[in-house]
Amino acid sequence: MTQIEHFDVIIIGGSYAGLSAAMSLGRALRKVLIVDSGNPSNKQTPQSHNFLTRDGESPAEIASKGKEEVMKYPSVSFQKGRVTAVTKPDDYYNVQTEANGVFSGRKLIFATGVLDIIPDMAGFAECWGVSILHCPYCHGFEFKGEKTGIFGNGESGYEQTKFISNWTSDLVLYTNGESTLSKKQAKRLKKNNIEIVEKEIQGFEHENGQIKNIVFKDETKEPLKALYASPEVKQQSEVPKELGCDFTDHGRIEVDLFQKTNVPGIYAAGDNSSMGRAVSVAVSAGSVAGMMINKELVGEEFEAKNGKS
Ligand SMILES: Cc1cc2nc3c(=O)[nH]c(=O)nc-3n(C[C@H](O)[C@H](O)[C@H](O)COP(=O)(O)OP(=O)(O)OC[C@H]3O[C@@H](n4cnc5c(N)ncnc54)[C@H](O)[C@@H]3O)c2cc1C
């Protein structure tokens, strides 16, 4: 019978949050396994911005540099693969990977990110992260002053349009059908020279992901440089739900200030448990999770030596 290898901590998801957690744990001499399926949510964006020391580098470069630093710690190992199930037959969590490997860990960190549900519109997927944008702090500077659209409606569309007016005054709100803005909101947008277009969107003409025109179902089109959109997201891994983790109303794993979930021994970090979608935020949360898990382990080990005395 093959022996299952034991780890202090198994980190599921080895992108920014997972690697950052591994660094704290490697520096705390912990035996750590990172399992990663290689699907970070920013993979299509050519340049990542707003993360100190790595501003403008590609997402893959940042992750690869991070991995190189983390793998210098001898107690950290990395497996490429997807975790499909986790069970807890005893004090350890058994982590099953797609390739039928089983590893056991005293504690777990889920750093599994989220998946964007891309609307079924021609060109949207190709432009996502290139000229269809999720966040102005990440990409707004590069499109400052350019003709920019907001894909939204109602209260959230109004708020997003107001917000993006910081980066450009050449703005159009595309409601993709009848506007659900209040009269007051529509009046305020018009006062700021922001057009509201209610036509239904067919898709986007683009060159290598750079939008050229937004195309409407009535076969008209107009030129555009960038579009902000907020697609729905879902968790990339169902395993935290299967293990009984609580979720917020926004579908994120609920964590406390130390990144701890409601399930003993399970932490979460990064996009899967935060609305602040940025590399810096994921790195920070991963670091906190790693440090706090180590503290929990130190406490347990120290007190176990004292027995019941
Ligand atoms: C298009 C786009 C552009 C962006 N641009 C920027 C930017 O310029 N600057 C910035 O700061 N932020 C940017 N972001 C946000 C940033 O990408 C995220 O905040 C960041 O990737 C979150 O890191 P994470 O580690 O939590 O998750 P992710 O980076 O999404 O990584 C999750 C990892 O977990 C793995 N995983 C999931 N499930 C499993 C499983 N069951 N088993 C094993 N592995 C699993 C995945 O394969 C993946 O590698 C952008 C986001 C998008 C969508």
The ligand as an SDF file (V2000), in Angstrom:
LIG
                    3D

 53 58  0  0  0  0  0  0  0  0999 V2000
   -8.8840   40.5060  -17.0800 C   0  0  0  0  0  0  0  0  0  0  0  0
   -8.2800   40.8480  -15.7450 C   0  0  0  0  0  0  0  0  0  0  0  0
   -7.2050   41.7310  -15.6790 C   0  0  0  0  0  0  0  0  0  0  0  0
   -6.6400   42.0420  -14.4390 C   0  0  0  0  0  0  0  0  0  0  0  0
   -5.6260   42.9690  -14.3690 N   0  0  0  0  0  0  0  0  0  0  0  0
   -5.0870   43.2640  -13.1670 C   0  0  0  0  0  0  0  0  0  0  0  0
   -4.0250   44.2330  -13.0690 C   0  0  0  0  0  0  0  0  0  0  0  0
   -3.5870   44.8260  -14.0630 O   0  0  0  0  0  0  0  0  0  0  0  0
   -3.5350   44.4970  -11.8350 N   0  0  0  0  0  0  0  0  0  0  0  0
   -4.0050   43.8720  -10.7030 C   0  0  0  0  0  0  0  0  0  0  0  0
   -3.5050   44.1500   -9.6130 O   0  0  0  0  0  0  0  0  0  0  0  0
   -5.0060   42.9570  -10.7790 N   0  0  0  0  0  0  0  0  0  0  0  0
   -5.5480   42.6400  -11.9710 C   0  0  0  0  0  0  0  0  0  0  0  0
   -6.5640   41.7360  -12.0410 N   0  0  0  0  0  0  0  0  0  0  0  0
   -7.0270   41.0810  -10.8080 C   0  0  0  0  0  0  0  0  0  0  0  0
   -6.0870   39.8950  -10.4750 C   0  0  0  0  0  0  0  0  0  0  0  0
   -5.9010   39.1170  -11.6240 O   0  0  0  0  0  0  0  0  0  0  0  0
   -6.6600   39.0430   -9.3630 C   0  0  0  0  0  0  0  0  0  0  0  0
   -7.0140   39.8560   -8.2650 O   0  0  0  0  0  0  0  0  0  0  0  0
   -5.6410   37.9840   -8.9410 C   0  0  0  0  0  0  0  0  0  0  0  0
   -5.3440   37.1440  -10.0260 O   0  0  0  0  0  0  0  0  0  0  0  0
   -6.1690   37.1720   -7.7630 C   0  0  0  0  0  0  0  0  0  0  0  0
   -5.2010   36.2440   -7.3920 O   0  0  0  0  0  0  0  0  0  0  0  0
   -5.6450   34.8310   -6.7620 P   0  0  0  0  0  0  0  0  0  0  0  0
   -4.3750   34.1470   -6.4340 O   0  0  0  0  0  0  0  0  0  0  0  0
   -6.6480   35.0280   -5.7000 O   0  0  0  0  0  0  0  0  0  0  0  0
   -6.4380   34.0900   -7.9340 O   0  0  0  0  0  0  0  0  0  0  0  0
   -5.9830   33.7160   -9.4050 P   0  0  0  0  0  0  0  0  0  0  0  0
   -4.8150   34.5350   -9.8340 O   0  0  0  0  0  0  0  0  0  0  0  0
   -7.2000   33.7690  -10.2620 O   0  0  0  0  0  0  0  0  0  0  0  0
   -5.4680   32.2190   -9.2640 O   0  0  0  0  0  0  0  0  0  0  0  0
   -6.2450   31.1670   -8.7690 C   0  0  0  0  0  0  0  0  0  0  0  0
   -5.4320   29.9140   -9.0140 C   0  0  0  0  0  0  0  0  0  0  0  0
   -6.0630   28.8040   -8.3840 O   0  0  0  0  0  0  0  0  0  0  0  0
   -6.0070   27.7100   -9.2770 C   0  0  0  0  0  0  0  0  0  0  0  0
   -7.0900   26.7810   -8.9340 N   0  0  0  0  0  0  0  0  0  0  0  0
   -8.4210   27.0080   -8.9150 C   0  0  0  0  0  0  0  0  0  0  0  0
   -9.0870   25.9090   -8.5350 N   0  0  0  0  0  0  0  0  0  0  0  0
   -8.1550   24.9620   -8.3240 C   0  0  0  0  0  0  0  0  0  0  0  0
   -8.2120   23.5990   -7.9270 C   0  0  0  0  0  0  0  0  0  0  0  0
   -9.3810   22.9920   -7.6460 N   0  0  0  0  0  0  0  0  0  0  0  0
   -7.0580   22.9020   -7.8080 N   0  0  0  0  0  0  0  0  0  0  0  0
   -5.8480   23.4860   -8.0740 C   0  0  0  0  0  0  0  0  0  0  0  0
   -5.7360   24.7880   -8.4460 N   0  0  0  0  0  0  0  0  0  0  0  0
   -6.8750   25.5060   -8.5680 C   0  0  0  0  0  0  0  0  0  0  0  0
   -6.1660   28.3350  -10.6550 C   0  0  0  0  0  0  0  0  0  0  0  0
   -5.7100   27.4930  -11.6790 O   0  0  0  0  0  0  0  0  0  0  0  0
   -5.3090   29.5900  -10.4990 C   0  0  0  0  0  0  0  0  0  0  0  0
   -3.9680   29.3560  -10.8460 O   0  0  0  0  0  0  0  0  0  0  0  0
   -7.1450   41.4300  -13.2620 C   0  0  0  0  0  0  0  0  0  0  0  0
   -8.2100   40.5200  -13.3420 C   0  0  0  0  0  0  0  0  0  0  0  0
   -8.7920   40.2400  -14.5640 C   0  0  0  0  0  0  0  0  0  0  0  0
   -9.9510   39.3000  -14.6330 C   0  0  0  0  0  0  0  0  0  0  0  0
  1  2  1  0
  2  3  1  0
  2 52  2  0
  3  4  2  0
  4  5  1  0
  4 50  1  0
  5  6  2  0
  6  7  1  0
  6 13  1  0
  7  8  2  0
  7  9  1  0
  9 10  1  0
 10 11  2  0
 10 12  1  0
 12 13  2  0
 13 14  1  0
 14 15  1  0
 14 50  1  0
 15 16  1  0
 16 17  1  0
 16 18  1  0
 18 19  1  0
 18 20  1  0
 20 21  1  0
 20 22  1  0
 22 23  1  0
 23 24  1  0
 24 25  2  0
 24 26  1  0
 24 27  1  0
 27 28  1  0
 28 29  2  0
 28 30  1  0
 28 31  1  0
 31 32  1  0
 32 33  1  0
 33 34  1  0
 33 48  1  0
 34 35  1  0
 35 36  1  0
 35 46  1  0
 36 37  1  0
 36 45  1  0
 37 38  2  0
 38 39  1  0
 39 40  1  0
 39 45  2  0
 40 41  1  0
 40 42  2  0
 42 43  1  0
 43 44  2  0
 44 45  1  0
 46 47  1  0
 46 48  1  0
 48 49  1  0
 50 51  2  0
 51 52  1  0
 52 53  1  0
M  END
$$$$
